[in-house]
């Protein structure tokens, strides 16, 4: 290798060494990381955040949001930019790991992940920066971003923990402002506006960003205005006008300044109105006229000048180019005035309808507004039912002639009002429902439909009687009228005398539209008794519902009391009586103890068997009843266990004991049904059938009744089968369970009294529980049968029969010619009731039983 070639190689190698050393230097890496990677990544991210700002919704009717909403559609539309920013940041970290911009690049990656709602990846990125970064400013930014991520996830506890950690940091001025704004936004989402106000007042002096400076001043103005700090509100709104804000903010800041100046000092009201008039006449404010009228309404409402406030809010709702949201707010203000201040709930209902129709669903408290609208709509419905049906019932008491005259006057007034309306040609209300929509007045000038106006109806009756007298209800009343007012025979020609060429031909309908309208109105009046009763029941339901709405929906207890008492006064036999009495008892309890007790006693006296009355007598009634239910269920379980084991007599004894020990228990029907079923095992199919019939009659609506009916339907086939086996001959199978029975004349002895004496005799003389029952044997001759059961063997029945006969003779039954005492098996008891062959069985008894 010659010297020249060697020199060239050495030069190239030295240059390579120099370049390699230069690339490894920190300055070179910072230069490339910042301007080749971070600069563009930060630019793309900033442009995305600016897009959020451009879509910020300025809803001036509520406290402005500190930050714009993160809109996923904007994130999607900026996908390419964010992808590029993410790529450049990742390359910075990989290629220039020794530079000072690695942590900043991680921060951009974390924010992109946050915008894409990749919460967990964003959290891990911000936590990594906090744990590894030596740059306090970037680390603090990561913590603020981490706090915002937790907030948007809804994890408020974690967000507060990060906040507490930041409180311990020595934040840079820029980070301190960002932190205060983020924390204020946290409390704004919690509706804790006192804390929001405190934090924004701390941040406000250090704000440098134009948008946030204007917005924060405006928000502070709103918060001060709500707090009644009108002087401070004026200053904040004034600050919001500085810095060349958008016209919309400038306009609303100026408008609110005028309002708070009037709030703060009544002497400024005239000047405020001059400014309002000037703004209204300014063409630039055409689209904001509803806001101006609305603010004028707020000013008058604050001054408690409600009539003027109402006029301004109506004007706000009726401008030619209304903003739907603002129109809804005007209706809402009108609704609240009529509801809260004037207590005119029918008008409040109309304005709430219009408010809900126009307001967006995302407005603050929309759900509460909607609920109140629903309550008021129901309120007006019930009120209209009462007024309409009362009026219709009053009209139904009038004669047809009186009605025609009255309705004619009503139609005249309606037509006159319509002509007046058309003459004025006023523009229609743009959104309100049912408010000021009366286009006519009744003859008394009330402005309401005649069916709603008792005074108008009464006046119509009196006016008719004054002119025409008390005319009877009859057809062709006008013809009879002519005769009464002196048109004599000379001027009257019978229709039959005319030779009418058109006689018999189809006649045109000469009925006027007026007559047609009268007939339509007539058709709504309940003349038939069924229709009247239906109207009365609707009135009762409406009064009862009205009482409930006043109490629970409108929280007007006095009016609730009036509604319930009116119901009871007008309709004392209403089906709602017990519920109305209880409502009055509870309504009067905190305000009039004696009146409350009066209604309490009425419930007890009139409805003694109801749970309500029993609870009023004994407040522990339901708890005690539940305890009785549990105890009865335990005894039933023991009886059912014996039944399942085939020990029917023991099961029967346990059930009868339970039934004699418990009353007023919900579980009783179940126990009584099993007791009826056991009669098929311990007595006879006759008493079983009778017991099922008694159960169905006693509990027609009980869940067990359908099962009892199915059992009853199966009795006849079973009975026929048994009787078929007997072939009309009494059975000599004496191994069956036996009963002891006696017949008697029901005309001479009362069955219940006899049973009581027998039960007392059995209780005194026998340890084993014996039970008596009654069935009618021959209804025509009034012969009944009382039986005592059950005896396992024939000899026991014979011994008992002998003792019982002595007791029955002592009672005096031997004087009864129909008295016979005998023991009998189950099958024979069934056959006896089937064939009624009592004499034949008595012969059978003499033959096979000891007497």
PyMOL commands that set and color helices and strands:
alter all, ss='L'
color gray80, all
select helices_A, chain A and resi 3-23+26-54+72-77+79-95+102-115+119-132+136-153+156-167+173-189+193-204+210-226+230-240+247-264+266-281+283-302+306-317+324-341+345-358+366-396+400-424+450-452+454-468+477-484+489-491+495-497+513-523+529-553+557-570+577-589+593-606+611-617+621-644+648-661+668-682+685-698+705-713+715-726+751-765+794-811+813-815+826-835+838-848
alter helices_A, ss='H'
color red, helices_A
select strands_A, chain A and resi 738-745+771-778+783-791+820-825
alter strands_A, ss='S'
color yellow, strands_A
deselect
rebuild
show_as cartoon
